[in-house]
């Protein structure tokens, strides 16, 4: 009994350091806000010691880590359902009253989970004209929740629209939430920025879904006939990479990717499943895709940015116990598992991930855009660890980071298609033959803008010749430009081929402007070229604000947000095949805030550069 008391007391002392880390994060970031104080002193009275021991026993039985799961601190920071954000007021920020930041704070579920969109007007989906609704599906067997009963093509059309509405109305895209957290941190709302990582991603659950990480044990890769799942129930699990055995392809909870789109509930009361209305079943959550690129933002870029900003850019204030560092370390484990042979790239997602009509072996694809996001995160994380100056503690991690960064650079260099003058979207890797089959026909804007932002013009031109970066931008405009001007400028960009569609993406246009500003700020081009690029970037941003930034009302308060697209548009299947809608978007709005703050989210210091002073 004596030894058990000593053990419990030791755990309290050890974990108190972790609580001091969390306590420090809250107290110094939001002076005057509603916070809880967790402090241990050396001169503890016997009664206080007994209380500490009891608390440790309780937490041990509950299975929570004191340093990471202090939910009491978070709940006291959560705004009330009537929209009260008093607990989020930043200490000093020029953006504190920005109506876009207010939209980011308020557009959430009652639990605090940030929503990717605001569906407005309320009947947006019901009011869609017939030519903007899904159509052309064929009759086939229904899903498990409908008992696999047959459903007609018309029923599948209705179900597809129902699913889009539910996911858009109630879903949190983890990339959107991460870039939103960076924007909130830049705006001074540090606790609001950190809550997504502290209370959702790190514990790995939402209010009603107890596991949001893709850690189902690998039972074999369907694409290679190692396992069969004809009813689509997920029986084969998720297989990370190409280990010689199934256990080597299984990611434990710690190193599993988070699903790219998460919600608070599995079954939605009050709904009727369109594929089996006769059974009176509810619509249920269907998106279970652990995608590398979204995780690069949610588990790496977002956490390290918010941690760095909350600590005022002072690495001496960052301790190894910070939950953001834990997320980043977890992500590294997943990245190492997902390496695709000697290509230097990483798989888009684990094998057996169900991706609808895209194909069963989507897990065999390498994505160029995902690689760029991952590279940006790895570089930012490496810089942070180096600045923390703990060489012995992080020697192995830094070695992994260097290796992964070198690998992605190798892949990105190979991804460029000189004959076309642009980066390819990716390709499929076959571990049996060790070959990578490139996708040469598809064009994607973000494979140019984000890759260009992370590599930088000087790197691209060193690889492929002086002026390559400028030619790549001209190629991008010629294919995907929106509202081309007589002087060669464009008002924005779409997603891919855009001559007829003339769709404008708020998020992707900001990404293109961000790329131009990086080239204009940090490249060896002439001052005249840089001035022209900066002028075009500012021209695009003005077009976004004129055409896509609008006033809205949310919880009775006037707010502002930027639309995802200027019209409803079906993005090509080869790029993902989702519908873009002219509704307020967390991603677009966040990029807008960051632009006005002169902050590049692809660089830890916010610099418009691809380089770090090492």
N, C-alpha and C positions, 0 to 999 in steps of 0.2 A: 504493500500500500504506500509506504514511504517513497519507493522509487517511482511509482505512478504519479505521486504528487510532484516530485522533482521534475519528472518528464513534462507534465502539464505546465509547470512553471517555466521551464526552459522554452517550451513552445511559445508561451506568452511573450517572453523576452525576445525571442527570435522574430516572431511575427509583429511585435511592436515596431520594429524597424520598418517593416513593410507598411504598417499603418501610418508611420511617420511620413513615408514617401507619399502615400495617398493624401494624408492630411495636409502635407506641404503643398501638394498640387492644388487643393481646394482653397486653402486659406490665403495663399499669396496671389492667387489668380482672381479672386472675387472678393476683395475687401468690402465689408458691409453687406454682402449677400447672406442668404440663409444657409448656414453651414453647421456641421457638427464638428466638434473638436475631439480628437483622439490623442491623448498625450499620456506618456508614462514617465514618472519621475523615479529617481533612485530612492528617495525617502518615502517609500510606500508604507502605509499603516497596515496592520494585520488584516483589518476588514477589507481594505482595498485589494490586498493580495488575494484574499479569498474570492473576491468578486472577479478578479482577473482569471484565477484558476477556473472558476465556474464558467466563465465566458469561453475559455479555451476548450473546456470539455464540451460545452454546447456546440461550438463551431466545429469541433472534430466530428461529433456525431452527425451534424448536419451535412458534413462533407464539403464545407466551403473553405477557401483559403482566405485568411483574414486580410492579407495584403491586397487581394484582387477583387474580392466580392463584398465590399462594404456598401451594400445596397442602401443602407440608411442615408449615407451621404448623397447618393444619387437621387433617391426619392425626394429628398428635401430640396433638390435643385430642379425637379421636374415642374414645368409650368402647369397650372391647373387647366382643366378642360375648357374653361371659358376664355382661354387665350392669355391669361396672365403670364407675363414674362419677367416679373420683377426679380426672380431669382437668377435671371440670366444677364442682368444689366452689367455691361463691361465697365471697368474702372475708368478708362480713358481711351476713346476711339473716335476718330473723325467719321466713322461709318455707323456709329451707334444708332442713329436715327434713320439710316438708309431703309427705305420701304422694301427693298429687295431682301435685305437681311431679316426684316420682320416677317416676310413671306417664308423664308427658310426656317425661321424659328417656329412658326405657327402651322405650317403645312405638315401635319403629322397625325398619327393615330393616337387615341387616348392614352396608350401605353408610353408614348413618346417616340415610337418608331417613325423615322422620317419617311414621308411619302415621296415617290419620284415625280408625281404629277398632281395637279389639281384639276379634276374633271369639271369643267365649266363651259357652258351651262350644265345644270344637273342632268338634263335629258340629252346630252351631246350624242351618246351612242344610239339612243332610241330614234333620234331625229336624222340619222345619216341617210342620205339617198341610197337607193338600191345599188347603184353602180359603185358605191364606196363601201359596200358590205362584202364579206367573204362569199365566194360562190365557186361552184365547179367541183366541190368534193364529191367523191363517190361513196356509195353505201358500203359499209363494212362492219365488222364486229365492234361492239362498244368496249369501253374500258372496264376494269375490275369493279369499280364502284357501281356500275350498271349491270353487274352479273354477266358481262360479256355478251349481252343480247345484241342482236343485229340492229343497226340504225341506218336510216336512209341517208342519201347524199344531202338532202335538204336539212335533215336534222343535224348533220355534221357542220353544215354552213352556219346554222343558228348557234351551235355549240362553240364554234370558233369565235364568233362575235361575242358570245357570252363570256368566254374565257378571257378575251382581250379586255373587255370592260372590267371584269373582276380584278385582273392582274394590274391594270392601269389605275383603277380606283383605290385598291387596297394594298398595293405592292411597294416594297422598298428595294430599289436597285442598289446594290451595295456600292457600285462605282459612283452613282449619283450621290449617295449619302456621304461617301468619302470626300469627294470634291466639295460637297456642301459643307462638310466639317472644316475643310481647309479655309473656305471662304468665311465661315463663322469665326474661326481663330484669327484670321487676318483682321476681321472686324472687331475683335476684342472679346468675343463671347466664348471664352476658353472652356468653361464647364459645359456649355451646350455643345461645343465642338467635340469634347472628349467623351460625352455620354454614349455615343453610338459604339465606340470601341470598348468602353469600360463595361457597359451593361448589356450589350447585345453580342458583339463579335467575340470578345474574349471568353465569356462563359459559354457561348455557342448555342444560345436559344433565344426565342422571342417569348412574348406573353403566353402563347398557346402552342407553339411548336418547340418541343424540347430538344431537338437536335437539328441544327442548320448547317452541319458540316457533312461533307460526302465521305464518310468513313465506313460504308458498308463493305465487309470483307470480300476481297476478290475471290471468286469461285472459278475464274477462267475467262478468257477474252472471247466474246461471241464472234468477233470478226475472223478468228482463227479456228472456230469450231471447238474450242476448249470447253464451252458451256452453252447451253441453249435456254432461252427464255421466251418461248412462243407467245405467251400471254402478256408479256410486257409488265411483269410485276416487280422487276428489279432483282430477280432471284440470283443473277450472276454477280451481283455486287458491282463495285467500281474498282478498276484495275489501273494503278498508277505506273506508267512506264513499262519497261520490258524485262523485268527480272526473270531469272530462270525458273522461279517458283512462285506460287500464288501468294505466299506470305510476304515475299519481297515486293509484290505489287499492291499490298494492302497498306493503306495509310491509317495509322491510329488517329484517334481524335485530335491529338496534339498537332499532327502534321497534315491533316486533311483540309482541303479547300472548303471555303464556305460557298453555299449555293448563291448564284449571282442575283437571284430575285427571291426575297423572303417576305413573309407576312406573319400576322399574329395568329391566324387560325387555319385549320385544315378544312373543316366543313363549315359552310356558311348557312346558318339558319335563315329561313325566310326565302331561300332561293329554290328553284326547281331545275334539276339537271336536264338540259335540253336533249340529251341523248336517251334519256329514259323517263320522260314525264309520267308515264303510266305507273312507275314504281315509286313516284313521289320522293325521290332521293334528292339530297342537297348537292349543289355544286361543291366540288372539293379542289383544294390546291393541287396544281399539276406541274409546277415548274421546279425541277430538281436538277439544276445544271451547275456544277462546280467549275466555273470557267477561269482560266489563268489570268486573263487581262483584268477582269473585274476585281479579282483578289489582289492583284498587284497594287491597285489603288486602295482597296479596303483594308488590307492587312499589312501594307508596307508604306506606300506614299502617304496616304491619309494619316496613319498613326504617327509616323516620324515627323511630318509637318506640324501636326497639332502639338506634339510633345515639345518640339523645338521652339515653336512660337510661345507656348505657355511658359516656358523657362526663359523667355526673352533672348533666345539665341545663346544662352550661356551653358555650355556643356558641363561645367562643373556642378550645376544644379541638378543634373540628370543622374539618377541612381540606376543600378542594374535591375532594380525591382519594379521599375515603371511598367505598367501593363502594356503600354504601346510597344515597348521593346520585346515583351513576351510574344505579342502578335507577330512582330517582324521575324523573330526567331522561328516561330511556328511555320511561317510562310516559307522560309528558307528550306525547311525539311521537305515541303511539298514540291518546291522547285527542283530540288535535287532528284526526287523520285521521277519527275516528269521529263527528264532529259531524253532527247530523241537521238540515240546513237551518237555518232561523232559530228553531227550537224552543227552543234553549238546551240541549237534551238530547244525549246520545250514544247511538249504537246499542249494543244489548245485546252484540253480537259482530259480526265481519266477515260479510258476505254469503257464501253458499255453505257456511257451517258446517253440517255434518250434525248434526241434532238429533232423529233418530229420527222418531217419529210426530207430533212437535210441528209440523213443517212445514219446507218447503225455504227459506222466506224469513224464518227466525228472525232473520237479520241485519238485517231491516228494522224490528225492534221496539226500542222505547225502554223501559227498565225503571226504575220509580220507586225500587225498593230499590237497584239498582245506582247510580243517580244519587246517592242519599243517601250510600252508601259512598264514591263518588268525591269528593263534596263534602267529606266529613270529611277525606279524605286531602289534597285540594288546600289546604284551610284550614290543616291541620297543617304541610304543606310550606311554605306561604307564611310562616307564623309562624317556622319554623326559619330560612329564608333571611334574613328581616328581622333576626332576632337575630344571625345571623352577621355582619351589618353590612358587606357587600361590595356596595354599591349599583351600582357600575359593572359588576362582574362579572355580577351577576344581574338587571340592569335589564330585559332582554328577557324573561327567565324570569318575573319578577314581573308584567310586563305581561300575559303569557299566562295566568298564574294568576288575575289579577284578572278577565280577560275570561271565562275558563272558569267561575269561581265565579259571576259575575253571570249567565251563561247558565243554569247549573243552577238557580239561585234562580228565574229566570223560568220554567223548566220545572216545578219543584216547585209553584210557585204555581198554575200552570195545571192541575196534576194533581189538585188537590183538587176533590172533587165535593160542592158545598154541599148538594144535595138529600139525599144519603146521609150526609153528615157524616164522610167519610173520604177518604183519598188513594187514587186509583186505582192499579192495578198498573202501568199503562203504556199503550202503544198502538203502532200501526203507522204509520210515516211513509212516504209515497210521494213520492220526490224528483221524479217526473215532474209531479205536480200541486201539490207543495208543501203537501200536507194531512196532518194527523195524525188518525188515527181512534182514538179512545180506547176502552179496554176498560172498560165501565161495570158489568159484571155480576160480575166476579171480585173477591173480597176476600182480602187477604193481611195477616197480622198484622205482618210486618216492615216493610210499607209504612207502618204507623202508628208502630210503636215506634222503628225506626231513623230514619225521617224526622223524627219528633218529637224524637229525641235530638239530631240534627244541626242542626235549625232552632231548636229551643227554643220554649217555650210563648209567650213574648212576641212572637216573630216570627209564629207561627201566629195568635195572637189579634189582632195588628195587622192582618194580612191579612184575616181572616174574622170578627172580632168577639170581644169578651171572652167567655171561657168555652168557646171552640171546642175547645181542647185537652182540657179535662175531658170534654166531650161525646164527643170522638173516642175517649177511653179507655173510656167507658161503652159506646160502640158496639162497640168491639173485644171487650170482655168478653161482651156479649150475643151476639155471633156466634161467637167462638172461645174463650170461657172454659172452663176445666176445673174441675170440682168447685165450682160456684157455692155461696156461703155465704149464710146468712140475712141477714147484715149488708151484703151487696153485694160482699164480697170474692170473689176466686177463688183457687184454689190454684196456678193457672198458666194457660197458654194452649196451644192447639194451633197449627195452621198456617192454617186457614181455617174454614169452617163446621164446628162441633164439637158440635152438640146431641146427635147420636146417637153419633158416634165416641168422644167423650170421650178423646181422645189428649192427652197432655201432652208437650211438647217441652222438654227441658232447656235447650238453647241459646236457643230463642225465648222461653222464660219468663224466663231471665236478661236477655235483651234488653229485655223488657217491664219488669222490675224496674229495670234501668238507666235506662230512659226515665222512670219514675216518680220515681226519685231525682234526676234532672236537674231535673224540674219542681219537686220539693220543695225543691231546693237553690237554684235560680236562676230564679225567676219572680216576677211581681208579685202572685201569689195570696196570700190571707190566711194567717196562721200556722196557723189551724185546718185549712184545706184542705191545706196542706203536711204537717202532722202526719199527717193521714189517708192521704195518698198514700204517705208514708214507711212507715207502718204496714202498708199493703197490700203494698208492695214487700218488706218484711221477712217478711211472712206467706208470700208466694210462695217466697222463698228458703228458708225453713224447710221448706216442702212439698217442694222439690227435694231437700234434704238428707235428709229423712225417707224419701222414696219412691224416689229415683233415684241418690243417692250411695252407692256400695257398695264393699266391700273385694274386692280381686282379688289373684291371684298372677301375677307376670310375671317370667320368668327366675329363678324360685325366690325372689323377694322379695315381701313384702307391700306392696301399693300400694292407692291409692284412685282411683276415677274416677267420672264422672257419665255416666249413659246418655244416648244421643241422644233416645230417646223411651221412654215407659213401656210400649209394646207395638208390635208390628209393624203398620204402617199405611201404606197407599198414598196418598201425597200427590197431590192432584188434578193431572191432566195440564197444566192451564193454569198451574200453579205450578212445573212441571218434571217431575212424574210419577215421582219416585223413591220407593223404599221407605224408610221410617223404621224403625229396629230398636232393640230394647231392649238395646243393647250399649254398652260404654264408648266415649265419643266425645271426641276431642281438642277439638272446638269447645266442647262443653258443659263439659268439665273446665276448660278455659282460662278461660271466662267465670266459672266458680265461683271460681277462684283470684283473678281480678281483682276480683271483688266483695268478697271477704274482704280484699283489699289496699286497698280503697277507691279503686279506680283505674278510670277510664272510658276504654276503649281508643279511643273516638271523638274524644278530645281529646288533643293532644300532651302536655299537662301532666298528664293523668289527671284533670283537674277534672270535676266533674259540672256541666257548663255547656256551652252551645253557643257561647259567646263567648270571644274572645281580647282581652287588653289590648294593643292595637296601639301 
